[in-house]
Amino acid sequence: MNTRPKILIVDDRPENLVALETVLKDLDVELIRALSGNEALKATLHNDFALALLDIQMPEMDGYELASILREEEKTARLPFIFISAVYTDNLNVFKGYERGAFSFITKPFEPQILRNKVKFFVDKHLQEISLHILNEDLKKKNDELENANKELDAFCYSVSHDLRGPLRAIEGFAKILHEDHIKDLNEDAKHLLDVIVGSTQKMDQLIDSLLLLSRTGKKEITKTIVNISELVQHTLYELQSHAQNGKTKILVGELSPALGDVSLLSQVFVNLISNAIKYSSKKEEPIVEIGCNQSNGENVYFVKDNGAGFNMKYQNRLFGVFQRLHDNRDFEGIGIGLAIVHRIITRHGGKVWAEGEVGKGATFYITLPQIQEI
């Protein structure tokens, strides 16, 4: 299959067409001849051209008339063409050529290298447009695939939310009936097993909620406004105060610059980071959580620091994965999705997330958001 760019050359004198073919023979193109305007129009019906070289002085239909018709046809409306003439070389005719939509004007006798360079420019441009079209088609295909995947994910989430919750509700319900109506008939081992069943169903319910939240944060449309991070953090601390060791945790809040982002999603980020800091420092005699902000390279760098359990830095790449936990559930309860949600939200805002820590000496989690540019 011939994939070389095609160039239409139009001239009523065969010797001129031969001259053009000789000049352009070293270019990797296919030259299509036309000895008249009508032949040229017929050629455009069966070929897609990268460029047309048009003689102006021709019988029946001159180059100007041909150019006007080409511009009116949908298929050739954007076809670049170059006028080549030995007669109509005055400024008035050159202007008339450009007025008809010519991309360039060459007078005879022409310098072969100049013509080759001009033709090569338009051929390269044509090839770039084809490449861009292919890339756009590939992108459209991938977007369609992504949309289908999202629909499948929606269906899966619906199944998780409804089909799994039904059996869980039944298990929890029957366990409660046993506890309320038959607790006196159960020995201590049976009571313990019953408590394990209830606890497991509740944990599974929390896991389903977390999976659905992770899915929604990946698809929720971001509505960006100027967010007062100081107020957002204070509201978060108010909501979390009942978990802060009844006031035992000392929380230090520095100056927090405002950010451009989705307030509901950023609220989820700080809820997850601060609640984690409170949880993992809770076993300390004097638990401390510090929340602050710095500026670096045009970004606001927010951090949440604690003096708690910390982590081994060689496992830091696992921190933001789904169900990736670095601590035993018997020491610190959790699902293992909170940091994955943080990573997804901040990434969608164009920011970065990372952490630093040391076992037994606490951890610091960082997120970045673009600074608000003053007008």
C-alpha positions in Angstrom: 0.0 0.0 0.0 1.4 3.4 -1.1 1.5 5.7 2.0 3.7 8.4 0.5 2.2 11.9 0.5 0.6 12.9 -2.8 1.3 16.2 -4.6 -0.9 17.5 -7.4 1.0 19.3 -10.2 -1.1 21.3 -12.7 0.2 22.8 -15.9 -1.1 22.8 -19.4 2.4 22.3 -20.8 3.8 18.8 -20.4 7.4 20.0 -20.5 6.7 22.1 -17.4 5.3 19.1 -15.6 8.5 17.2 -16.5 10.6 20.0 -15.1 8.6 19.9 -11.8 9.0 16.1 -11.6 12.8 16.5 -12.1 13.1 19.1 -9.4 11.1 17.0 -6.9 12.3 13.5 -7.7 14.4 13.2 -4.6 11.5 13.8 -2.3 9.6 10.8 -0.9 6.3 11.9 -2.5 4.0 10.7 -5.2 3.4 13.3 -8.0 0.0 13.3 -9.7 -0.2 15.1 -13.1 -3.0 17.3 -14.4 -2.9 19.1 -17.8 -5.9 21.3 -17.1 -8.1 22.6 -14.3 -10.8 20.0 -15.0 -8.2 17.1 -14.8 -7.1 18.6 -11.5 -10.6 18.6 -10.1 -11.1 15.0 -11.2 -7.8 14.0 -9.5 -9.0 15.5 -6.2 -12.1 13.3 -6.3 -9.9 10.1 -6.1 -6.9 11.3 -4.1 -6.1 13.1 -0.9 -3.3 15.6 -1.5 -0.7 17.1 0.8 -0.1 20.0 -1.6 -1.0 21.3 -5.0 1.4 23.2 -7.4 -0.8 25.3 -9.8 0.2 27.1 -13.0 -1.8 30.3 -13.4 -2.0 30.7 -17.2 -4.1 27.8 -18.5 -6.8 27.7 -21.2 -10.5 27.1 -20.2 -9.8 27.4 -16.5 -6.9 29.4 -15.2 -5.1 28.8 -11.9 -7.2 31.5 -10.1 -10.5 29.9 -11.1 -9.2 26.5 -10.1 -8.1 27.8 -6.7 -11.5 29.3 -6.1 -13.2 26.0 -6.8 -10.8 24.1 -4.6 -11.5 26.4 -1.7 -15.3 26.0 -2.1 -15.1 22.2 -2.0 -15.2 20.6 1.5 -12.6 18.0 0.7 -10.0 20.5 -0.6 -11.0 23.6 1.4 -7.8 23.3 3.5 -5.5 22.0 0.8 -2.4 24.1 0.7 -1.3 25.2 -2.8 1.5 27.2 -4.4 1.1 29.3 -7.5 3.9 29.0 -10.1 3.9 31.5 -12.9 6.3 33.1 -15.4 3.7 35.7 -16.6 1.6 36.9 -13.7 4.5 38.0 -11.5 3.6 41.7 -10.7 2.6 42.6 -7.2 -1.1 42.9 -8.2 -1.2 39.4 -9.4 0.8 38.0 -6.5 -1.7 39.7 -4.2 -4.5 38.2 -6.2 -3.0 34.8 -5.8 -2.8 35.1 -2.0 -6.4 36.5 -2.1 -7.5 33.2 -3.7 -6.0 31.3 -0.8 -2.5 30.5 -2.0 0.1 29.6 0.7 3.0 30.7 -1.5 3.9 32.2 -4.9 6.9 31.3 -7.0 7.9 33.0 -10.2 9.6 31.3 -13.2 12.4 30.7 -13.7 12.5 29.4 -10.1 15.4 28.3 -8.0 15.0 24.4 -7.7 16.2 24.3 -4.1 13.7 27.0 -3.0 10.8 25.0 -4.5 12.1 21.8 -2.9 12.3 23.5 0.5 8.8 24.9 0.2 7.3 21.6 -0.9 9.2 19.7 1.8 7.8 22.2 4.4 4.2 21.4 3.4 4.8 17.7 3.1 6.3 17.6 6.6 3.3 19.6 7.9 0.9 17.1 6.3 2.7 14.2 7.9 2.6 15.9 11.3 -1.2 16.4 10.8 -1.6 12.8 10.0 0.4 11.8 13.1 -1.7 14.1 15.2 -4.9 12.7 13.8 -3.7 9.1 14.6 -2.8 10.2 18.1 -6.2 11.8 18.6 -7.9 8.7 17.4 -5.9 6.6 19.8 -6.7 9.0 22.6 -10.4 8.8 21.7 -10.2 5.0 21.7 -8.5 5.0 25.1 -11.1 7.5 26.5 -13.8 5.2 25.2 -12.1 2.2 26.9 -11.7 4.2 30.1 -15.4 5.2 30.0 -16.4 1.6 29.6 -14.1 0.6 32.5 -15.7 3.3 34.6 -19.1 1.9 33.8 -18.0 -1.5 34.8 -16.5 -0.1 38.0 -19.9 1.6 38.7 -21.6 -1.7 38.2 -19.1 -3.4 40.5 -19.5 -0.7 43.2 -23.3 -1.1 43.0 -22.8 -4.9 43.4 -20.5 -4.4 46.3 -22.8 -1.9 48.0 -26.0 -3.9 47.6 -25.2 -7.6 47.0 -22.5 -7.8 49.8 -24.3 -5.7 52.3 -27.4 -8.0 52.2 -25.6 -11.1 53.6 -23.7 -8.9 56.1 -26.9 -7.4 57.4 -28.3 -10.9 57.8 -25.3 -12.2 59.7 -25.2 -9.2 62.0 -29.0 -9.3 62.5 -29.0 -13.0 63.5 -25.9 -12.5 65.7 -27.8 -9.7 67.6 -30.8 -12.0 68.0 -28.6 -14.6 69.5 -27.0 -12.0 71.8 -30.3 -10.5 72.9 -32.5 -13.7 73.3 -30.0 -16.5 74.1 -27.0 -14.9 75.8 -27.9 -16.6 79.1 -27.6 -20.0 77.3 -24.1 -19.4 76.0 -20.9 -20.1 77.8 -18.0 -17.7 77.7 -16.4 -19.2 74.6 -19.6 -18.9 72.7 -20.1 -15.3 73.8 -16.6 -14.5 72.6 -17.2 -16.1 69.2 -20.4 -14.2 68.9 -18.6 -10.9 69.6 -16.0 -11.9 66.9 -18.8 -12.4 64.4 -20.4 -9.0 65.1 -17.0 -7.3 65.0 -16.1 -8.9 61.7 -19.3 -7.9 60.1 -18.8 -4.3 61.3 -15.3 -4.3 59.9 -16.5 -5.7 56.6 -19.1 -3.0 56.5 -16.4 -0.3 57.1 -14.3 -1.9 54.3 -17.1 -1.7 51.8 -17.7 2.0 52.8 -13.9 2.7 52.3 -13.8 1.0 48.9 -16.8 3.0 47.7 -15.3 6.2 49.0 -12.0 5.4 47.1 -14.0 4.8 43.9 -16.0 8.0 44.3 -12.8 10.1 44.9 -11.4 8.9 41.6 -14.4 10.0 39.6 -15.9 12.9 41.5 -15.7 16.1 39.4 -13.3 18.6 41.0 -14.8 22.0 41.7 -11.9 24.3 42.6 -12.3 27.3 44.8 -10.0 29.2 47.2 -10.0 27.0 50.3 -9.2 28.4 53.7 -7.0 25.5 54.9 -6.8 27.0 58.5 -10.6 26.9 58.9 -10.7 23.5 57.3 -8.2 22.0 59.7 -9.9 23.6 62.7 -13.2 22.1 61.6 -11.5 18.7 61.2 -9.9 18.9 64.7 -13.3 19.7 66.2 -14.8 16.6 64.5 -11.9 14.5 65.7 -11.6 15.8 69.2 -13.4 12.8 70.7 -10.7 10.5 69.3 -7.8 12.5 70.6 -7.3 10.5 73.8 -9.9 12.7 75.6 -7.7 15.7 75.1 -4.4 13.9 75.9 -3.0 14.5 72.4 -1.3 17.9 72.1 -2.1 19.4 68.7 0.0 22.3 67.4 -1.3 24.2 64.3 0.9 26.6 62.4 0.0 29.2 59.8 -1.6 27.4 56.9 -1.8 29.2 53.5 -5.0 29.0 51.5 -5.1 26.7 48.5 -7.0 26.3 45.3 -8.9 23.0 45.3 -12.1 21.1 46.0 -13.1 21.8 49.6 -14.9 18.5 50.2 -12.0 16.4 48.8 -9.3 18.4 50.6 -11.4 18.0 53.8 -11.2 14.2 53.3 -7.4 14.5 52.9 -6.9 16.3 56.2 -9.4 14.1 58.1 -7.4 11.0 57.0 -3.9 12.5 57.7 -4.8 14.0 61.1 -6.8 11.0 62.3 -3.9 8.8 61.4 -1.5 11.0 63.3 -3.7 10.9 66.4 -4.1 7.1 66.1 -0.5 6.3 65.6 0.7 8.6 68.4 -1.9 7.4 70.9 0.4 5.0 72.7 2.9 7.7 73.6 3.0 9.2 77.1 2.8 12.7 75.6 1.4 12.3 72.1 2.0 15.4 69.9 0.6 16.2 66.4 1.9 19.2 64.5 0.3 20.6 61.4 2.1 23.2 59.3 2.9 24.7 55.9 5.9 25.8 53.9 6.4 27.2 50.5 8.7 25.7 47.9 9.0 26.1 44.1 5.7 27.8 43.7 3.8 25.2 45.8 2.3 25.1 49.3 3.8 22.1 51.2 1.5 21.1 54.0 2.6 18.6 56.6 1.1 16.5 59.4 3.7 15.3 61.9 3.4 13.0 64.9 5.7 11.5 67.5 4.1 8.1 67.3 4.9 4.6 66.0 6.6 5.8 62.8 7.6 3.4 60.1 10.6 1.8 58.3 11.5 4.0 55.4 12.4 1.0 53.2 8.6 0.3 53.1 7.5 3.8 52.2 6.5 2.8 48.7 3.7 0.6 50.3 2.2 3.5 52.3 -0.2 4.8 49.7 -1.3 1.5 48.2 -4.8 0.0 48.8 -4.9 -2.4 51.8 -1.2 -1.8 52.5 -0.6 -1.5 56.2 2.8 -1.4 58.0 1.4 -2.0 61.5 -0.4 -5.0 63.0 -4.1 -4.6 63.3 -3.9 -5.7 66.9 -1.8 -2.6 67.7 -3.6 -0.1 65.5 -7.0 -0.9 63.9 -7.5 0.2 60.3 -8.6 -0.7 56.8 -5.6 0.3 54.8 -7.3 2.7 52.4 -7.1 6.1 54.0 -3.7 7.0 52.5 -4.6 5.6 49.1 -7.5 8.1 49.1 -5.2 10.9 50.1 -2.8 10.0 47.3 -5.7 9.9 44.7 -7.2 13.2 45.7 -3.9 15.1 45.8 -2.7 13.6 42.5 -6.0 14.7 40.9 -5.2 18.2 42.2 -1.9 18.2 40.5 0.1 17.8 43.7 2.5 15.3 45.3 2.3 13.1 48.4 5.2 11.6 50.3 6.2 10.6 53.9 9.2 10.4 56.2 9.4 8.4 59.3 11.5 6.3 61.8 10.3 3.4 63.8 9.3 4.5 67.3 10.0 8.2 66.5 7.0 9.3 64.5 6.2 10.2 61.0 5.6 13.2 58.8 3.3 13.2 55.8 3.6 15.9 53.2 1.2 17.0 50.5 1.7 19.8 47.9 -0.9 22.1 46.2 -0.1 25.0 43.9 0.1 28.4 45.5 -2.6 30.9 44.7 -1.2 33.5 42.4 -1.9 37.1 43.4 -3.4 39.2 40.7 
